[in-house]
Amino acid sequence: MGSGITLHSNVLDAVLAEALACYQGLLFAKEMGFTKVEVEGDARVVIEKINQEENGRADLDSIIANIKAFERFFHQISVKHVRREAN
């Protein structure tokens, strides 16, 4: 399929880094033309924010909004939390 790396500066914490990684993964899936996507992550805060309607942390909300915007590009998308051992 493929792989990639993206360098980010000014990432304040691990939660923000996890959200950015999710965004980059969905961008990759869109560019590859995938229509069914299953997102699994061990960062419970990020997964819950993606699946919720409400807002919270301002620095995280813009990335979450961008992640949610990807939903329109896929026929099917699921986002679920997995234990860290599943990585």
C-alpha positions in Angstrom: 0.0 0.0 0.0 2.5 2.6 1.1 4.0 4.4 4.0 5.1 7.9 4.9 6.5 10.3 7.4 5.4 13.9 8.2 7.4 16.2 10.4 5.5 18.6 12.7 6.8 21.3 14.8 5.2 22.8 17.9 3.3 19.6 18.9 2.4 20.3 22.5 1.6 16.8 23.7 1.0 13.1 22.9 -2.8 13.6 22.4 -2.2 16.3 19.7 0.4 14.0 18.1 -2.1 11.1 18.0 -4.7 13.4 16.4 -2.3 14.5 13.7 -1.3 10.9 13.0 -5.0 10.0 12.5 -5.4 13.0 10.2 -2.4 12.0 8.1 -3.6 8.4 7.9 -7.0 9.5 6.6 -5.4 11.8 4.1 -3.3 8.9 2.9 -6.4 6.7 2.6 -8.2 9.4 0.6 -5.3 9.9 -1.7 -5.0 6.1 -2.3 -8.7 6.0 -3.2 -9.9 3.8 -0.4 -13.7 3.8 0.1 -13.9 1.7 3.3 -11.7 2.8 6.3 -11.4 1.5 9.8 -9.4 3.7 12.2 -8.1 2.1 15.3 -6.2 4.1 18.0 -5.1 3.7 21.5 -5.5 7.4 22.4 -8.9 7.2 24.0 -9.3 11.0 24.2 -8.8 11.4 20.4 -11.1 8.5 19.5 -13.8 9.8 21.8 -13.5 13.3 20.4 -13.9 12.0 16.9 -17.0 10.1 17.8 -18.6 13.0 19.8 -20.4 16.1 18.7 -19.1 18.5 21.4 -16.0 20.6 21.5 -13.3 20.9 24.1 -9.6 21.7 23.8 -9.2 24.5 21.2 -5.8 23.1 19.9 -7.3 19.7 19.4 -10.7 20.8 18.0 -9.5 22.1 14.7 -7.7 18.8 13.9 -10.7 16.8 15.0 -12.9 18.9 12.7 -10.5 18.2 9.8 -10.7 14.5 10.7 -14.5 14.5 10.7 -14.5 16.3 7.4 -12.9 13.2 5.8 -16.1 11.2 6.5 -17.6 12.5 3.3 -14.9 11.0 1.2 -15.5 7.4 2.3 -18.5 5.1 1.8 -17.8 3.5 5.2 -15.7 4.7 8.1 -15.4 3.5 11.6 -13.3 4.9 14.4 -12.7 2.8 17.5 -10.5 2.6 20.5 -8.1 -0.4 20.9 -5.8 -1.3 23.7 -2.2 -0.2 23.4 -1.2 -3.9 23.0 -3.1 -4.0 19.7 -0.5 -1.7 18.1 
